[in-house]
Amino acid sequence: MVNLLLIDAKWEGEIKVTDKLKNYLKEKNIKSIALFASVQFTDLKNFIKELEKNKIKVNITKAKRTNENIQVLGCDCYEDSFKENIIKNSELILYVGDGLFHPKALLLAQKKEIKTNNFKPVVIFNPATNQINILEKKEIEKQIQRYKRNLRFFINSKTIGILVTIKPGQQYFNVAKNLKEKLKEQGKKAYIFIDDIININQLENYPFIQSWVNTACPRIGTDDIVNVEQPIINIKEAVNPIKALEELE
């Protein structure tokens, strides 16, 4: 039996609203923000107080898969990933942290709004460097176009491969079995492929599979699909692909 001990590794520096960030929000006349952060930077009580002193309403929520408020994971890339849809009720998304993987999830969570004026950019504030970067909808447009193409392929495919990982937290074997039965009722042939690490570059070794369904991390079905020709969609859309396509259209 392996004992697992989880230890918080919080950033020890003080997170302040810099003049650069303050001026940016003032220049854009921002009155409300949806605040998110990676787990290292979620201690934001003083940061929030500073924003509120500048008459900015700070909206926070809890992602359904996280342990605390404000924290966001890379897999939180759907609008229903959070308990409250604070993105819809805010003028801008502010992400505190480094890297692009987590804040890009906040763009993907708005994919149904990509063609509307309700789409919100993500401002990345890195407290370690005090730098600001802006993520706009153009960052995910290629992924959305490829996903729509993959949905069309899936709808018309007769032979489906369902990818399942054995990794804890990402293993949805029962969901895969249910989907297989559902596809069978629709006259489709489905096969379940099980592995630890899903390497989508190996999918071309199964040419009889016309489309694939990913049941592991949803970012495989959003980020990685632009690098392979084989059509891949996520399990969430596989349940009702026609509705999913209509929402993106």
C-alpha positions as semicolon CSV with decimal commas, in nm:
position;residue;x (nm);y (nm);z (nm)
1;M;0,000;0,000;0,000
2;V;0,144;0,336;-0,105
3;N;0,084;0,628;0,132
4;L;0,019;0,959;-0,039
5;L;0,083;1,286;0,139
6;L;-0,033;1,610;-0,025
7;I;0,148;1,927;0,083
8;D;0,045;2,279;-0,015
9;A;0,322;2,455;-0,202
10;K;0,196;2,813;-0,192
11;W;0,396;3,098;-0,339
12;E;0,554;3,281;-0,045
13;G;0,567;3,627;-0,200
14;E;0,309;3,900;-0,145
15;I;0,058;3,940;-0,425
16;K;-0,018;4,307;-0,486
17;V;-0,217;4,500;-0,742
18;T;0,064;4,667;-0,932
19;D;0,034;5,008;-1,095
20;K;0,058;4,838;-1,433
21;L;-0,241;4,616;-1,360
22;K;-0,433;4,900;-1,198
23;N;-0,375;5,126;-1,499
24;Y;-0,480;4,854;-1,742
25;L;-0,811;4,798;-1,561
26;K;-0,868;5,172;-1,540
27;E;-0,788;5,223;-1,907
28;K;-1,039;4,954;-2,004
29;N;-1,292;5,101;-1,757
30;I;-1,340;4,761;-1,592
31;K;-1,597;4,756;-1,312
32;S;-1,623;4,380;-1,253
33;I;-1,389;4,085;-1,293
34;A;-1,406;3,707;-1,263
35;L;-1,102;3,610;-1,055
36;F;-0,919;3,279;-1,094
37;A;-0,574;3,151;-0,999
38;S;-0,355;2,842;-1,004
39;V;-0,331;2,666;-0,669
40;Q;0,001;2,831;-0,574
41;F;-0,152;3,179;-0,589
42;T;-0,497;3,140;-0,433
43;D;-0,416;3,337;-0,116
44;L;-0,565;3,658;-0,255
45;K;-0,752;3,822;0,033
46;N;-0,542;4,139;0,034
47;F;-0,531;4,139;-0,346
48;I;-0,911;4,134;-0,360
49;K;-0,934;4,415;-0,102
50;E;-0,705;4,629;-0,317
51;L;-0,919;4,570;-0,624
52;E;-1,236;4,657;-0,432
53;K;-1,076;4,979;-0,307
54;N;-1,045;5,072;-0,673
55;K;-1,421;5,018;-0,712
56;I;-1,388;4,690;-0,898
57;K;-1,635;4,417;-0,811
58;V;-1,456;4,085;-0,770
59;N;-1,658;3,774;-0,854
60;I;-1,529;3,441;-0,731
61;T;-1,654;3,084;-0,750
62;K;-1,536;2,729;-0,696
63;A;-1,459;2,491;-0,979
64;K;-1,635;2,161;-0,917
65;R;-1,310;1,961;-0,920
66;T;-1,098;2,188;-0,699
67;N;-1,049;2,206;-0,322
68;E;-1,087;2,580;-0,277
69;N;-1,244;2,891;-0,425
70;I;-1,071;3,080;-0,706
71;Q;-0,855;2,781;-0,804
72;V;-0,886;2,667;-1,166
73;L;-0,760;2,348;-1,330
74;G;-0,667;2,289;-1,689
75;C;-0,964;2,054;-1,726
76;D;-1,210;2,330;-1,628
77;C;-1,274;2,407;-1,992
78;Y;-1,654;2,390;-1,996
79;E;-1,902;2,657;-1,891
80;D;-2,049;2,422;-1,632
81;S;-1,708;2,349;-1,476
82;F;-1,786;2,605;-1,205
83;K;-2,056;2,628;-0,941
84;E;-2,156;2,977;-1,059
85;N;-2,112;3,125;-1,406
86;I;-1,920;3,432;-1,290
87;I;-1,761;3,473;-1,633
88;K;-2,096;3,563;-1,784
89;N;-2,159;3,825;-1,514
90;S;-1,815;3,989;-1,535
91;E;-1,657;4,229;-1,782
92;L;-1,320;4,059;-1,779
93;I;-1,141;3,747;-1,653
94;L;-0,835;3,799;-1,436
95;Y;-0,608;3,499;-1,386
96;V;-0,330;3,512;-1,126
97;G;-0,049;3,272;-1,204
98;D;0,207;3,176;-1,466
99;G;0,192;2,968;-1,783
100;L;-0,086;2,939;-2,040
101;F;-0,241;2,597;-1,977
102;H;-0,476;2,701;-1,695
103;P;-0,591;3,040;-1,831
104;K;-0,651;2,890;-2,173
105;A;-0,913;2,669;-2,008
106;L;-1,102;2,989;-1,925
107;L;-1,109;3,074;-2,294
108;L;-1,231;2,726;-2,389
109;A;-1,505;2,749;-2,126
110;Q;-1,652;3,025;-2,344
111;K;-1,637;2,840;-2,676
112;K;-2,013;2,870;-2,724
113;E;-1,973;3,249;-2,703
114;I;-1,680;3,281;-2,943
115;K;-1,893;3,445;-3,212
116;T;-2,077;3,679;-2,974
117;N;-1,996;3,999;-2,788
118;N;-2,022;3,806;-2,461
119;F;-1,678;3,647;-2,507
120;K;-1,439;3,775;-2,238
121;P;-1,060;3,802;-2,275
122;V;-0,833;3,658;-2,006
123;V;-0,581;3,889;-1,842
124;I;-0,289;3,691;-1,699
125;F;-0,117;3,859;-1,405
126;N;0,205;3,687;-1,304
127;P;0,288;3,792;-0,945
128;A;0,639;3,649;-0,971
129;T;0,735;3,882;-1,258
130;N;0,457;4,145;-1,226
131;Q;0,394;4,103;-1,599
132;I;0,058;4,117;-1,774
133;N;-0,044;3,917;-2,082
134;I;-0,377;3,912;-2,263
135;L;-0,537;3,600;-2,412
136;E;-0,796;3,674;-2,682
137;K;-1,040;3,449;-2,868
138;K;-0,791;3,408;-3,156
139;E;-0,594;3,176;-2,925
140;I;-0,860;2,905;-2,956
141;E;-1,022;2,974;-3,294
142;K;-0,816;2,705;-3,469
143;Q;-0,916;2,452;-3,204
144;I;-1,285;2,539;-3,234
145;Q;-1,279;2,505;-3,613
146;R;-1,108;2,166;-3,587
147;Y;-1,355;2,055;-3,319
148;K;-1,654;2,140;-3,538
149;R;-1,495;1,943;-3,820
150;N;-1,442;1,648;-3,584
151;L;-1,804;1,659;-3,468
152;R;-1,922;1,635;-3,829
153;F;-1,695;1,334;-3,885
154;F;-1,821;1,168;-3,567
155;I;-2,187;1,215;-3,659
156;N;-2,129;1,039;-3,992
157;S;-1,892;0,768;-3,867
158;K;-1,996;0,406;-3,836
159;T;-1,690;0,277;-3,646
160;I;-1,590;0,454;-3,323
161;G;-1,291;0,413;-3,092
162;I;-1,338;0,511;-2,726
163;L;-1,019;0,606;-2,541
164;V;-0,998;0,521;-2,169
165;T;-0,710;0,584;-1,931
166;I;-0,647;0,399;-1,605
167;K;-0,510;0,714;-1,439
168;P;-0,693;0,796;-1,111
169;G;-0,920;1,097;-1,150
170;Q;-0,942;1,053;-1,528
171;Q;-1,067;0,696;-1,550
172;Y;-1,422;0,674;-1,685
173;F;-1,454;0,312;-1,793
174;N;-1,822;0,282;-1,698
175;V;-1,901;0,595;-1,896
176;A;-1,720;0,444;-2,194
177;K;-1,926;0,123;-2,164
178;N;-2,249;0,322;-2,153
179;L;-2,146;0,519;-2,462
180;K;-2,060;0,197;-2,643
181;E;-2,411;0,064;-2,579
182;K;-2,566;0,393;-2,689
183;L;-2,366;0,387;-3,013
184;K;-2,468;0,026;-3,070
185;E;-2,833;0,131;-3,049
186;Q;-2,759;0,388;-3,319
187;G;-2,621;0,120;-3,551
188;K;-2,258;0,211;-3,492
189;K;-1,971;-0,023;-3,403
190;A;-1,764;0,089;-3,102
191;Y;-1,438;-0,039;-2,954
192;I;-1,289;0,057;-2,616
193;F;-0,913;0,118;-2,603
194;I;-0,758;0,117;-2,253
195;D;-0,411;0,241;-2,161
196;D;-0,227;0,439;-1,895
197;I;-0,090;0,714;-2,116
198;I;-0,300;0,808;-2,418
199;N;-0,073;0,883;-2,712
200;I;-0,288;1,021;-2,989
201;N;-0,003;0,987;-3,237
202;Q;-0,067;0,611;-3,222
203;L;-0,427;0,643;-3,342
204;E;-0,322;0,616;-3,704
205;N;-0,229;0,253;-3,632
206;Y;-0,602;0,172;-3,625
207;P;-0,721;0,282;-3,971
208;F;-1,053;0,098;-3,935
209;I;-1,158;0,353;-3,668
210;Q;-1,332;0,647;-3,836
211;S;-1,368;0,870;-3,527
212;W;-1,243;0,870;-3,169
213;V;-1,399;0,969;-2,836
214;N;-1,173;1,084;-2,553
215;T;-1,290;1,007;-2,198
216;A;-0,970;1,123;-2,021
217;C;-0,857;1,483;-1,968
218;P;-1,081;1,702;-2,189
219;R;-0,781;1,904;-2,303
220;I;-0,678;1,605;-2,516
221;G;-0,997;1,671;-2,712
222;T;-0,929;2,044;-2,746
223;D;-0,555;2,117;-2,754
224;D;-0,412;1,801;-2,909
225;I;-0,664;1,766;-3,191
226;V;-0,493;2,031;-3,403
227;N;-0,186;1,807;-3,431
228;V;-0,352;1,494;-3,570
229;E;-0,578;1,417;-3,866
230;Q;-0,784;1,152;-3,685
231;P;-1,115;1,307;-3,569
232;I;-1,134;1,320;-3,187
233;I;-1,413;1,459;-2,970
234;N;-1,468;1,456;-2,595
235;I;-1,715;1,231;-2,417
236;K;-1,925;1,534;-2,315
237;E;-2,014;1,609;-2,678
238;A;-2,033;1,244;-2,787
239;V;-2,359;1,201;-2,595
240;N;-2,537;1,452;-2,823
241;P;-2,298;1,557;-3,104
242;I;-2,567;1,727;-3,314
243;K;-2,661;1,960;-3,028
244;A;-2,292;2,028;-2,956
245;L;-2,232;2,120;-3,321
246;E;-2,535;2,347;-3,332
247;E;-2,415;2,532;-3,020
248;L;-2,074;2,594;-3,176
249;E;-2,229;2,701;-3,506
